[in-house]
């Protein structure tokens, strides 16, 4: 999931540079992601026991073969593919309900897998036969249907039968995603819709961070409070630090025990919103007047705020930490290109000044209390990487300024030398600081 999100963001950069006519610059994000995948593959030790692999996935493969066989049988009897997909979805819903009622554990897994594969089959058919509009309409309907189905399992089937805990997290995530779809459907201004959804995520992440700050009081701590301590006022002060409500305590446990998959989905929501913004802006880059620049910046601001909130509760991944620096640089260059109507000279001049200033700020950023609480040394490494990427972009932009080639050559030498020296000393400076986690 994390690598997929990074690939989407890099693709956005490629499309942007391609759309504004600087096709040569589109190679830089591709080179960057190639280097990242090389580094990721070189540093990961992959040891696969084939016997365990076959044992784990052989049943899944067999179940997929059975489902493909059912589709073939229905197609043989000239049943429409759409009807076949809907029939399989309905059949697997019924079988899954029966599995929970009869406590058939293998059936719960099998029919859930078949259900999702049948949905995927229907989505592929809708895209192939109806195009993007039909695909998104079918996706929205299936999303709502899935939400109601999970709610049915939790609140009805769960009355007399055990329902897996992960379903409650799935219901919460599906509800949040459905709200996003409703906002996109009801608000035609894409910038306003993205802003509202971004702020909704901000509220959710802020609420989670607040919950984590006030854990429920443990039984051992309660027993340690003596009459003397109560008279001394210690009990009064501890009320401010702990929840006393049983309902809020359950909420804290719900947030604390959240599976990694749910955390990744919440992170993905944030990245998907910024990706939609980037793609939409790129496809409409020629119509500068149609861009709502206030809301455009608001979406980027909410994205950054959400990343910082996720860092507080350790819900974010390495990829999102890197993406946030790339998005900031992307937003800056988009604004420069828009403001100067694509003039490479003006953009390069401002880009170089900003890049040098941004790199120099690494020496002082850790002294800012807010950043000191959130940033660690890895984040500063991402900062340096983004500065290097911006330096490469600025050098290539200089080639499009129309200046004499000899002058460009010496300007590049001065700029790259100065930038490299600052980055070198910044890296050494960060290595000596012990206060950064």
Secondary structure, DSSP 4 states (H G I P E B T S, - for coil): -HHHHHHHHHHHHHHHHHHTT-GGGHHHHHHHHHHHHHHHHHH------HHHHHHHHHHHHHHHHHHHHHHHHHHHTT--HHHHHHHHHHHHHHHHHHHHHTT-HHHHHHHHHHHHHHHHHHHHHHHHHHHHHHHHHHHHHHHHHHHHHHHHHHHTGGGTS---THHHHHHHHHHHHHHHHHHHHH---HHHHHHHHHHHHHHHHHHHHHHHHSPBPPHHHHHT--HHHHHTTHHHHHHTTSB--HHHHHHHHHHHT--HHHHHHHHHHHHHHHHHHHHHHHHTTT-GGG--HHHHHHHHHHHHHHHHHHHHTT---HHHHHHHHHHHHHHHHHHHHHHTTT-HHHHHHHHHHHHHHHHHTHHHHTTSHHHHHH--HHHHHHHHHHHHHHHHHHHHHHTTS---HHHHHHHHHHHHHHHHHHHHHHHHHHHH-SS--
